[in-house]
Amino acid sequence: MSDLAALTPQMRAALSDWLAGLSALGNASNHTIIAYRHDVVNWMGFLAAHHGEPAGPATIAGMSQSDLRAWMAHERKRGLSARSLARALSSVRSFARWLTERQEGLGEATVILSARSPKFRRRLPRPLSETQALGMIETVSLQARTDWQQARDMAVVTLLYGCGLRISEALSLTGADQPLPDMLRITGKGGKTRLVPVLPAARATVAEYVRLCPFQITGADALFRGARGGALNPRLIQKAMEQTRLQLGLPATATPHAMRHSFATHLLSAGGDLRSIQELLGHASLSTTEAYTAVDAARLMDVYAAAHPRAHSSPQRGVS
């Protein structure tokens, strides 16, 4: 069985309702919703093949620990990493929890809801050094043919590094956002909004791009435009950065998202507060921010020496 054929009509309808609800509430991006659907359909496809019939509520309600282990082993055997399997299990748990709340004949779905995610090492980001980040901004404009496209690419990359924006956030700016204010309101993942300070250098590069852009930029129009006047495709920025990193001899990890990593890391290295950086990045969890900040051991020891009370106390005689 494959794709939706592995689900009973009732489960197809339930899956559609669940995904529509997530989309309507703004709790997940389109990319995330597609990933959720893929994970759940693959899981139920395995159950259907495992039991020899389309998967419905009774299949999930009767899922045993043996079924769960068989599914996880099947996924690992076909090449899924521990990280990807953890994501798939999270998707499945979320769907199963929604089904139980809807009372779709699932009972408590205890096995799947209590399943533990496989352990995996969090991949640490690799930010650029300050010199590399500035070199990227200065050189990326050389990849474009026209003056206005050069100014555009430089403006976008400056926003990634100077404001810590995701590329999707930078490209979601509209004509109503310019000229850029001192504090820019950004809508990030899950529809969450945050205020981000805008450096004078970022305002200046965006203003220069707007001055040179051959297309009128007003109201709800996309701020950053492609060659034919439509909204700029993020792939063009990615490609320009790929060419730039080859010129500068930078690693393959020098991506648009690495500029955001660099923003966070350099702020922390300069003495920024981790909680404040969390707010600037729009992270729901502080642990996510910690993963974004690659600070060397010397910096951590400096923080320890400056903040830990025992670092400032003198040893007392007679105390061992």
PyMOL commands that set and color helices and strands:
alter all, ss='L'
color gray80, all
select helices_A, chain A and resi 3-6+9-25+30-51+57-61+65-77+82-101+110-113+130-143+147-163+167-171+175-177+189-191+200-212+234-248+256-269+274-281+286-292+297-307+309-312
alter helices_A, ss='H'
color red, helices_A
select strands_A, chain A and resi 183-187+193-197
alter strands_A, ss='S'
color yellow, strands_A
deselect
rebuild
show_as cartoon
